[in-house]
Amino acid sequence: MVKIVVENVTKKIGRKTVLDNISFEVESGTITSIVGPAGAGKTTLLKIIAGVEYPDSGRILINGEDVTDLPPKDRDVAMVFQTYALYPHMKVFDNIAFPLRVKKLPENEIKQRVREIAELLGITHILDRSIYEISGGEAQRTALARALVRRSRIVLLDEPLTNLDYKIREKMRGELKRIAKEIGGATWIYATPDAREALAIASHSIFLYDGKAVQYGTTESVYSSPKNLTVASYFSYPRLNTFECDLVNMIDKYYVRELTGLFRIDVTPIADEFKADRYIVGIRPIDLKLEKTSKNVIGIPAEIKLIESMGSDTVLHLESRLTPSSKETELDLLYPGVLTGYEMGQRIMIYFDPKDVLIFEKDTERFITNGKKLISESQQGGE
């Protein structure tokens, strides 16, 4: 089991600061995702952990040992690149066996270990094929097998599913989590631009943005209590629905109220935390519903502007306004399945539960609270 500490790491390439004083800890035996858009510094950070590149300042510690100046071969790290980097002149078996042959292990042991990892990954049937004879998904599994066959204590994955079509990608998310659990003992770090992959695979997540580690914690906590509006927006699919609001006092109660009057949310239990003039309420598309799910839900009138079928999901693009003269608000609703019985131009009611909202200060975009905390505080106050 291995704990990794990244301490005040800074890396510049030319005049650009690619990593800016990055610090975080990766707990032993976990799968931790590094999430962020292209250019955030994810690949550079993985290479520094692996020892392929060196930081301008800062340290990498593995189980308390400073390995910043150690070469890759002395760190016991396996890395899978986005491009897989398979050897085209070798068969699948020889690609997987390559790192073991470099170590000059006995051939019988090599055959046994290759067979074991191939069975785990479900690729025993392609071991005798050339790289040109296998699919993209099989190539991805081959690259992963070559990394895992080494039995390294650290596994680094650099956007390994990006080049796969979405059906194989969805399947591999679950497979990677299963494989990590079955192998056991290794610490995994998984770089991805896709927040959905982090949610599906990783127990912990680091949100990297413009070279800075904006937030680190359990993936669930990053999702439910994002540090700011940027994090919340990135961990939303499709885009986060946002509403500009103000704070009003009505008969000894305080409400965050949508400016056009679409809704209001009682924030009385933690009113002391609301010190600004304007706020942003965020609601993820998956949290907007077509039917009432409880007595606490809030309804919003909307008109369907576009129905977008995504295969297994459906996205409704909507416009909402309280009166014909009100300013319209564009919304997205994600329905997890095939949706029938609706058409463009149709006026409907959509609903959300206050427990699913995220509230931010408008000017600073700082996270203030989520609906679950509001409800919890309200219930405690009523006891």
C-alpha angles and dihedrals in degrees: 000000000000134000117201124202122192107196124192094322117182125178128180127190108196107315094334119099102219095177120025116200095313118191131172142125128237112209119229116269096008133123106234122185126211102209127189146111125283110291094026092118100255098135093044090052092051091049091052091051089048093047095241089117131024128224122241087227138356133052143264115215125191114192088341095308118121104234097166093118098036118109119240094260090063096050099063092228128154117200131192114200128210090245092048090224094221120174105251095201092058131075120242092261092053092047090055093043095048099094090047092052090050086058088049094233118172113276093237091056091047092053092048095049094045091050092048095052092042090055091049091052095039097240104115089114093063100045092106095046127100120243089253091061099057133081127245092260091050090049090053091051091047091054090048091048091052089054096044097044088071089064091222120179092230126047119192119192119192108200091308096172099046095098095049125094114256097257093054089042092055091049094047093053090067092039094056092051091049093047093050090051095046095048093044128177097067130102113226129203115190122193116202140154089212115088090194090063090052091050091049099044115020132074091197132030138197115202108213118193128170091344095309130110097232098177139001130184143092110334090241092055093048088052099044099035107029115185093232144351093275092060092045092050093050092050092055129089118223104013120302114264108234132192126190111229143174133210119253133183115219121174097330093318130104123217136185099223128196106240097238093045100255093136146334131216124209110237097165096122091062101023090133089070092060107082103142131085099234135036140185119225113201125200121181116230090240089059095057110091136197093216137038110268098182141358090262098063123117119224126218126189113233143170122221110238099171137004111210116191111206096183102251092023137043126213120204114202107207144180120213131193133158097219133009089258095049122105110262122241120210114224139178124211120194115208112193098224144020109315123209134172096050130100139184114276092027117137114223142160119248126193141207134185114234089228089070098057127107118207126204137174107255099221099042097027086221117158113247107173148324127235094254091060091047092053092045092052091046092052092048090050091053095053 
